[in-house]
Amino acid sequence: MTGIALQAQFPLGVTLDDVRNVVDGALRRETELARARRAYFERTCRAFERQHGLTSDEFMQQFESGSLGDAAAYFDWYAAKRGFDLWEHKLLILSGVSV
């Protein structure tokens, strides 16, 4: 386990437990938000995969090599896959954090 130091300045009367509870709640909400956004992009990618008969990883390889062309739907799929990857990464990080 790796530790991270939190430095905070708070008004008189605010305890460390108060800060811990607020930060813990914020991390939980952010984790749920990341989970929901990841799920949205995953559903979007799955719809493209069914429509085109490719996995999103296969699509990305072909799209980035230029072999698929430049249809608007491909840019939507690209954005969905990038969104999925971004939120998957954030969820991985947030899931490993505890206060």
N, C-alpha and C positions, 0 to 999 in steps of 0.2 A: 504494500500500500504506500502510495506517495502522498505526502502532505502538502497542503497549500496554506499559507498564512493569510489570514484576513485582517486587514487593518481597518478599523472603523472609529470614527469620532461621533459620539452621540451625547445628547443633552443629559444633564444631571437627572437621576431617577430612572434612567433606562438601564436595565440590567443586561448582562451577557446572555441570559436565558431569553430575554425579550428579542434581542438581536438574532439569536439562534433560531427562534421560532419564526420570525419574519423571513429570514434568509431561507430556511427550510421550506416554508410555504411557497416562496417565490420559485425555488428550484423545482418543487413538485408541479406547480402550474406550468412552468416552462417545459418540463418533461412531458406533461400531458399534451401541451400544444405541439411539441415536436412529434409526438406519437400520432396525433390527429393529422398533421400535415404530411407526415411520411405515408400514412395510410391513404390519404387522398391521391398523392402522386403515384403510389403503388397501384391503386385501382385504375388510374389513367393509363399507366404503362401497360397493365394487363389487357386493357381494352385495345390498345394499339397492337399488342402482341397477337391477340386473337384475330384482329382484322388483317394483319400483314403476314402472319405465319413465321415471325422471327421473335427471338427473345430480345429484350431491350439491350443486352450486352452485344448481341450480334448486330442489331440495328446500329448501335453507336459505332462499332468498328466500320461498318459499311458507310454510314453517313459521314464519318470523319475522313474516310478515304476518298470521298467524293463519288462513290460508285452508285449512289441512289438517286442523284439529281437534287432538285431544289423545290419539290412540291411543298406547299404550305403545311400540310399535315406532318411532314417530316420535321419541320421546325417546332411544331407543337409537341411532337413526341420527344424531340431532343430536349426541349424545355422541361417536360415532365420527368424525363430520366435524370436530368441535372438536378431538378428539385428533389426527386427521390434520394439521390446520392447525398445531397446537402443535408436533408433532414435525417437520413439514416446516420450520417456522421455526427450530427448534433445530438441525436438520441443516444448514440453509443457513449458519447462524452457525458451527457447528463445522467445517464443510467448508472454511471460509475462514481457519481459524486454524492457524498453524504455530509451532513453537518453534525 
